[in-house]
């Protein structure tokens, strides 16, 4: 439909993003979830198509949002609440990884590599969904929200490490990527404040272009190394988190750019991945794997948050958000597909499970267990 008219195609994408915003405001549901659902409707019923420029914008949206999520991880909370953050995050990764791998390998009859990809993909927590929810609810300004973001960081760090240990090919480009990344991560905490002091606060918005340049550079090196462009963005965000704490206006500008344009394409595209006929053919396995993921997340996270004396409402909220999946799960599945580790059918199954886990636990958490921001802020001071 209108494949030769780039402006009409763009209007359809942005129109769906606008509709998602209006529905989100009307219903009080996270806009990310509405964008995913409208992406599914657009792909299956409205002729929504993905063109190369959409792939780029959505891909950069994932990178940008991941960077922002890392930049929102409060270094103070990560250091002083390390036991809570690490325990929640590590068990949120480990138990779903083992459970999904075991089911795929011993029950589903998948091969070893495919089962490992299944375990890695379903072990993730959605940094995109969790961060979007934290910003929309204001919980990113509270200790509770910052602990959730820190735990999310630990979970997805485990995913990145597992993907690298099992499947990375160590060649010259991998050495270049790792060396460049380590160098950039080491320089950013000192370079960023100096750059901002000298060139920031002007209409040219040099600081924002500086971040874009670094993200694209590391993303390009990651692709050359056979990795994924989004992986270094998380740690890059963490390296400037301390600086961002003192530059809330700049952080707000970055959020506006991300949520106004880039991330809607990412979430709409995530919904576009879902083919309803393909889902119908594998519905039973999708439900089983979704149950395996969520059950394993609850088995790992719930006892820990109760051990740290969170209330029942907060414990359920944390556990449900840690049960979400999307960004790193889809990346892991796509990595498996591109490298011949899983089949197209297995890829569809994993992506659908990740999208379902982005929608269902978040919807339950936001509807019935959402903490009051004032109460959460009070806990921060107490």
N, C-alpha and C positions, 0 to 999 in steps of 0.2 A: 504494500500500500504506500503510494507516494515515494517509492524508493529513489526516484530521480530528483526529489525536492528536499534538500537538506534542511531547509527552514521549517517545512511542515513536519518532518520527522522530529526536529528539535522541539517544535511546539507541542507535539504529542507527549514527549518525555517530560518537558517542563510542566505541561498541563496536568499530567498525572502527579508530579511532585507537588504542585499547588493544591490539587484535590486532596492529596494525602495530608497536607498541612491543615486544610480547613476541616477535614474529618477528624484529625487528631485534636484540634482545638475544641471541636463540638463534643466529642466523646470522652476527652480526657485520657486518651490512649497514646502511648509513645508513637511519634511520627515515623520512626524507623520501622515499626511493625506494620503500620498502614502502607508504607511505601513498598514493603516486601509483598504484601497481599495484592496491591494494585499492580505490581510488576507481574505477578502470576496471572491476573486478569488480563493485563495488556498483552502478554505473550500468548495466551491461549485463546483469547476472544477478540482482541482489538487490532491484531496484526502488528504489534510492537516488535521492532527489529533492532538488532544491535549492529551498528556500523562501526568502522575503525575509530572514529573520533569518540564515540560513546565508550568503547573499550578503554581508550586512554583516560577519559575524564573519570569513569568509574574506577579504574585502576588507581589513578592518583588520589581519588577520594578515599580508597582503602588505606593507601600509604599515609595520607594527610591525617585521617582520623586516628590511625594507629599512633602516629607521632604525637598528636594532641593528647591521647590517652596516657602515653608515657610521660608527657610534660605535666599532667595533672597528678601524677603519683608524688605525693608529698614526701620528700626525703626524710623529714623529721618523723613522720608516721612510719615510714618503712624501717627506719632505724629504731625508734622507740617502741614500736608495736611489731617488731620483727617476728616474735614467736607466733603471734596471732596470724600475721600476714603469710609467713612462710608455711605454717602448719595447714592453714586453710588452702592456700594455693597449691602446695605440693600434693596433698591428699586429693585435691580436686583434679589434679592431673593423673596421679598414679593409679588410683582405683578404676576410673573409667578406661584408662589405657589397657590395664590388665583384663578387665571384664570384657571389653569390646573385642580385644585380640582373641581371648579365649573362646568367645562365642563364635566369631567368624571362622576360626581355625578348627575348633573341635566339633562344633555343631553345624555351622553353615557350610563347611567343606571348602572354604576359600584356601588358596595357596598361602605359603608363609609370608611372602612379600605383601600380598593383598591384605592379609590379616593384620600385618604390622601397620599398613596405611590406615586400615579401619580403626585400629586402636589409637593411633596418633590423631586421626581426624576427629574421633568422638571424645577424645580426652580434653579438647579445648574448651575455653570459656570465651564467649564473644566479646572481645574488647570493643567492637563497634557498638553493639547493642547496649552493653553495660555502661559505656561512657556516655552514649546518647541519653540513656535513662537518667544517669547521675546529673547531667547538665540540665535536663528538662525539669527534674524534680527539685533541683537545688541541693541535692545530697552531696555533690562534689565539694561543697563548702564545709561539710561536716566531717568529724572524725570517722563516723560510720562509713560514709561514702568513700573516704580516702583509704580506709582499710580494705574495702571491697576492691577498689582499683589496684591497690598494692598486691592483694591476693590474686587478682586477675593477671597481673604482670608475672607473678611467680608461676602460675599455671601455664601460661603461654610460653614462658621461657623454657619450661620443661618440654613443651611441644617442639619448640625450635631445636633444642638440644637433641631430642630423640630423633627428629627428622635428619639432623646432621650426622649423628652417630651411625644410624642404620643405612642411610642412602647417599650421603655426600660423596662426591668424587673429588679427591684431593689432587688438583693439578695446578698449573701455573696461575690460571685465572682465580682459582680458589685462594691461593696464597696472596695474590694481589688484593682480592676482595677483603680477606681477613686482615691483612696488614693495613690497608687503607681505612677500614672500619675502626680498628683499634686506635690508629692515629687520630682519626676524626673524633672518636669518643673521648680520647684523652685531652684534645685541644679545645673542644666545644665549651666546657665550663669556664675557661679563661678567655677564649676568643669572643664568645657571644656578648658578654657585658662590654668589652672594649669596642666591638663593632657597633653595638647599639648606642653607646655613649658618643661615638664620633659621628655616626651617620643616621641615628634614629630620630624619631619624632618629626619627620618632615613629610611633605606631601608625596615624595617619591616612594615612601614605604620600603626603604632599603632593607630593613630587618626581615620583612616578610619574604622578599625576593631572595634574601640570603638563605633562609630556611628552605625555600622551594629548591634552590640550587643544590644544597647539600643533600636533600632527600632524593632528588632526581639523579645526582651523581652516584650516591651509594646504591640506589635502585638499579641503575644501569650496570654497575660493577657486579651486583648480586646476580643479575640475569646472565652476564658473561660467565659467571662462575657456576651456572647451572642451578642457582638457588632462586629465591623469590624476592621481588623488590620490596615487599612490605616488611620483611624480617628485620632489617637493620633500623627501621623507622622507630620501633618501640624503644630500643635502647637509646637511640639518638634523643628521643623525647625525654627520657629519664635523665640524660646528661645535662639538659637545660632546665630541668624542673625547678631547681633552686632559684635560677634567674627568673623564671616565669612567676614564681611566687611573689616577687617584688615588682612585676610588670603586668598587673592585672588588666590594664587597658589594652596592651598588646595581645594578651591571651584572649581577651574578648573579641578583638578584631579578627584573630585567627579563627575563632569559633564561628563568627558571622560568615566568613568566607566559606568555611567548611560546610556548615549546615544549610546555607542559602543555595549553594550550587553543586559542590562536589559530591557530598554524601548522598543526596537524593538519587543521583545516577547509580551509585554503588548499590544502594538498597533495592532500587527498582530492578537493576540487573540481577541481583540475587534472586528475586522472585521470578525473573525471566527464565532462570535455569530450570524451573519446574515444569515438566511436561505432564499434564494431568493424565493422559492415557498411559504413559510410562509408569507413573505413580500407582495407577490403578492395578497394573500388572504385578507390582511388587509391594503392594500395600501391607501385606501381612509381615514381611521381613522388615519393612520400614518401621512399623509399629513396634516390633520386637526390639530392634536396635535402639529406637528412641527410648523404650522402657529400660533397656540395659544401661544406656548412658545416664539417664536421670536417676535410676536406682543406685548406680555406682556413685554418682555425685552425692546423693543423700547419705549413702553409707560412709563416705569419706568426710564430708563437710559438716553434716548435722551434729555428730558427737563432739567435734572440735569446737564449734561455735557455742554449744551448750557448756562445754568444759570451761570456756572463757566467760561464762556467766552472762551471755546475751539473753535478752528476753525471748519468749517463745515467738513473738511477732518478728523481732529482728532476726532470730535464728532462721525462721522460715524464709524471710525475705532474702537473706544472704545466700542460703542454700539454693533457692530458686534461681537467683541471678547467676550464681556460679554454675548452674546447670545449662545455661544458654550456650549456644554455639553459632558460629557463622564464619567470621573472617578467616581465622587460622584453620578452621576445619575445611572450608572450601579450598583454601590454598593447598592444604595437605592432600586433599582428594585430587585436585587438579595436577599437583606434582606427580601423584601416582599414575594418573591417566597419561600425562605427557611423556612419562618415562616407561610406559608399558607395564606398570606394576599392577594395575587394575583394569578391568574391562569398562566399556562405556556403560553397561548396565550397572555394574558395581559403583561407578562414579555417580550415576543418577540417584542410586539408593542413598549413598553417603551424603550427597548435597541436599537431598530432600529431608533426610534426618536432621541435618544441621539447621536447615531453614525452619523445620518444625520445632526444633529445640530453641530457636531464637524467638519464636512466636508464643508457644504454649506456656513455658515457665514464666516468661516476662509478663504475659497477660494475667496469669494467676497472681504473680507477685504484686503487680501494680493495682490490681482490682481489690484484693483482699488483705494484703500484708504490707502495703506501702507505709513506711514509718513517717511520722510527722516530722517535718524539717526542723521546727522549733524544738521538738523533743530531742531530736538527734543532735542539734546544735548544743542543747543544754548538756547532753552527755559529754560533748567535747570539752566543755568547760569544767565538768565535774571530776 
